[in-house]
Amino acid sequence: MSTRVVIIGGGVGGLSAAHELAIRQKYHDDLEILVFDARADLPGGKARSIPVPNSGTEGRRDLPGEHGFRFIPGFYKHLPDTLKNIPFKDGKTVHDNLVETTELLIGRFNAEPFIAPAKFPTSLAEFAVALEAYFSFDKTGLTKDDVEFFAAKLWQIATSCQQRTLADLDKIVWWDFIEADSRSIAYQNFLGNGLSRSLTANDPHKASTRTLGRVYLQLIMGITTPGSASDLVLNSPTNESWLFPWLDFLKSLGVNYQLGARARKIECDGTKIRAVVLESPDGHTGVVEGDYFIFAVPVEVMASLLEVDQQQGGEVLKADSTLSSIIALKQDVSWMNGLQFYLNENVQIVHGHQLYVDSPWSITGISQIQFWESSGYNIEQAGNGRVKGILSTDISNWDNPGILYGKPAKDCTAEEIKNEVWAQLKKSLNNGHEILKDEMLESWYLDPDIEDIKQGIETGQIHTNTEPLLVNHINSWTLRPESYTRIPNMFLASDYVRTNSDLACMEAANEAARRAVNGILNRIKSEAPLCQLWEVLESELFLPARAHDELRYNKGLPWDGKFI
């Protein structure tokens, strides 16, 4: 008799779970792994790149589009480990397709763009640039007092013990913790709003200080640690450089991966999950049975499955009532979606990511082609042959009015969204030098997850988002489930699961998948080694202060920031 593991969801979480199971098959010849992806076109979920339909002419391939943010920080540990174990051509692995950025651009309205190093200096010239960047307060609009005040807040997070961080800081919104209301406009825009929304799509008025503070510390440590890479990107479109090779590898190991199979219902006998009802794009349904089930779907999808369960007797929730918290979690989602500009000039702007901190739509960007050239990718063999550069952007605030139409992105047509983002980019970049010109724009593409829900109206929300992003609001840790459940054959592998990563990202999805697989290995009493898990990287410098704070916390005393 074989052991069948059914994985619902074909994004990073589902693929990671399949990967960790498949590479342990030598311990289990009877292991059957099935993955069902709701999408009918491409694997990879939010990580996928998206060919722009019908954009290729005269035999050229379609232009590459993206769903969202392209960013693999240096503090990721779980995902890079998996990438190192995915074969690529010529004896390389997918991890070899990662390239390091070296700069970060901060674009502001009516001020010259500010460029800072994105890695630790390795030469005298780089060191000089770093010093100039870090101490040029006039370029950011921040004052010396702003920076020192913010540093003190980060110090508090760095030196607070784990118990205090979870019990206290997870209950404080980031905006209040950094006391943004009492600080300068530049402080609010740059440190309060811009970085929070641009890097994590988090609303600083709602996001947990525990989550955002830890992310900031990890990013700073990546930039200031010699020899580390703080910001990595792929050297060609995601599908070609990562997802397709990954899927080929899994299939070679016997994984059965099926597109176009959307989960509609969980069948539970009151004790265990018996089966899942799947629906094909043409509306036909089928039932897949299994011994173990891993649900690697986004929080809003899992919540929907549990709501269906409630309506039909609630057998799943009767078997594990704690899963009802997932339904509450589905409210904690935001939008972070991509918009690509295809240019007839290869405008590189900066060798790294671009943060437009004054843009009301919290726009981030990256000039793609400079990182793709090393792999031999030729953009002129795509589209109409005239495209030479790609400025790929993300919109992280869909609720603020823009500068052209005075409307939030949710209320704009696709054409208006394009015009608005282009205008915000030019206002942030064309200060002193005209970097972006209208005549450069060859075409554009908005993430198809932004779907129309209303047509021909002057006001009211026009769009919905079929793939929103979970954000860690205050008090959300108590709602988030573990990767295992009280149902012995049901596991969860998605970015809303409790993980060390503690951020809705590919790293968290990969870690959650490892935890789910470990749960199954323990259930079947496997002799296979468990999946490796990493703690969040923390500097040893802070350990004495945290030990001191733990003693104070256990005595009911407040944080004092001291080492002894």
HELIX and SHEET records of a PDB file:
HELIX    1   1 VAL A   12  ALA A   22  1                                  11    
HELIX    2   2 GLN A   25  TYR A   27  5                                   3    
HELIX    3   3 GLY A   45  ALA A   47  5                                   3    
HELIX    4   4 HIS A   78  LEU A   83  1                                   6    
HELIX    5   5 LYS A   89  GLY A   91  5                                   3    
HELIX    6   6 VAL A   94  ASN A   97  5                                   4    
HELIX    7   7 LEU A  124  PHE A  135  1                                  12    
HELIX    8   8 PHE A  137  THR A  140  1                                   4    
HELIX    9   9 LYS A  144  THR A  159  1                                  16    
HELIX   10  10 GLN A  162  ALA A  167  1                                   6    
HELIX   11  11 LEU A  169  LYS A  171  5                                   3    
HELIX   12  12 TRP A  174  PHE A  177  1                                   4    
HELIX   13  13 ALA A  180  SER A  182  5                                   3    
HELIX   14  14 ILE A  185  TYR A  187  1                                   3    
HELIX   15  15 GLN A  188  GLY A  194  3                                   7    
HELIX   16  16 LEU A  195  THR A  200  1                                   6    
HELIX   17  17 THR A  209  THR A  224  1                                  16    
HELIX   18  18 THR A  238  THR A  238  1                                   1    
HELIX   19  19 ASN A  239  LEU A  243  3                                   5    
HELIX   20  20 PHE A  244  SER A  252  1                                   9    
HELIX   21  21 VAL A  299  GLN A  311  1                                  13    
HELIX   22  22 GLU A  315  ALA A  319  1                                   5    
HELIX   23  23 SER A  321  SER A  324  5                                   4    
HELIX   24  24 SER A  325  LEU A  329  1                                   5    
HELIX   25  25 ILE A  369  TRP A  372  1                                   4    
HELIX   26  26 GLU A  373  SER A  375  5                                   3    
HELIX   27  27 ILE A  379  GLN A  381  5                                   3    
HELIX   28  28 ALA A  409  ASP A  411  5                                   3    
HELIX   29  29 ALA A  414  LEU A  429  1                                  16    
HELIX   30  30 ASP A  438  MET A  440  5                                   3    
HELIX   31  31 MET A  506  ARG A  523  1                                  18    
HELIX   32  32 GLU A  540  PHE A  542  5                                   3    
HELIX   33  33 LEU A  543  ASN A  554  1                                  12    
SHEET    1   A 5 ASN A 256  GLN A 258  0                                        
SHEET    2   A 5 LEU A  31  PHE A  36  1                                        
SHEET    3   A 5 THR A   3  ILE A   8  1                                        
SHEET    4   A 5 TYR A 292  PHE A 295  1                                        
SHEET    5   A 5 MET A 490  LEU A 492  1                                        
SHEET    1   B 2 SER A  49  PRO A  51  0                                        
SHEET    2   B 2 PRO A  64  GLU A  66 -1                                        
SHEET    1   C 3 ILE A  72  PRO A  73  0                                        
SHEET    2   C 3 ASP A 231  LEU A 234 -1                                        
SHEET    3   C 3 LEU A  98  GLU A 100 -1                                        
SHEET    1   D 7 ALA A 111  PRO A 117  0                                        
SHEET    2   D 7 GLU A 103  ARG A 108 -1                                        
SHEET    3   D 7 GLY A 352  TYR A 356  1                                        
SHEET    4   D 7 ILE A 363  SER A 367 -1                                        
SHEET    5   D 7 GLY A 389  ILE A 395 -1                                        
SHEET    6   D 7 ASN A 337  LEU A 343 -1                                        
SHEET    7   D 7 LEU A 441  LEU A 446 -1                                        
SHEET    1   E 3 ARG A 262  CYS A 268  0                                        
SHEET    2   E 3 ILE A 273  GLU A 279 -1                                        
SHEET    3   E 3 THR A 285  GLU A 289 -1                                        
SHEET    1   F 2 VAL A 333  SER A 334  0                                        
SHEET    2   F 2 LEU A 469  LEU A 470 -1                                        
SHEET    1   G 2 ILE A 450  ASP A 452  0                                        
SHEET    2   G 2 HIS A 463  ASN A 465 -1                                        
END                                                                             
